Amino acid sequence: MTPIESIYEIKSAIIDLQKYLHSKDKVVSYRAQERYEQWVERFFRENINVVEAEKRNICLHDFDYFLKLLESTIEYYDLNDGEFLWTAED
């Protein structure tokens, strides 16, 4: 799987999770948050040389920020043919 394909997989998964993150059922919400955190961790693990690790904590607590970072990373890969050493901007 290419980095872009992986990012699209992550993006699709978290969009599906979004409706459960704010569920009134605490168990559902908790499990959705666990899964969301796993997707964030995967993204940062797979893009360690591309995205600043410091952004991880922001992404864990800000769904919209994470979506924007996913899009920015896809654009980066598109523009640089997968080259590394890029840092995400706020």
LINRAFEN-V750801 format. One record per pair of residues at least 24 apart in sequence whose C-alpha atoms are under 6 Angstrom apart, sorted by the first residue. I is the first residue (numbers start at 1). GAP is how many residues later the second one is. D is the distance in Angstrom with one decimal. If there is no record, write none. Layout:
((I | GAP | D) (I | GAP | D))
This chain:
((4 | 70 | 5.9) (49 | 35 | 5.9) (49 | 36 | 5.9) (50 | 34 | 5.3) (50 | 35 | 5.4) (50 | 36 | 4.9) (51 | 36 | 5.0) (51 | 37 | 5.7) (52 | 35 | 5.4))
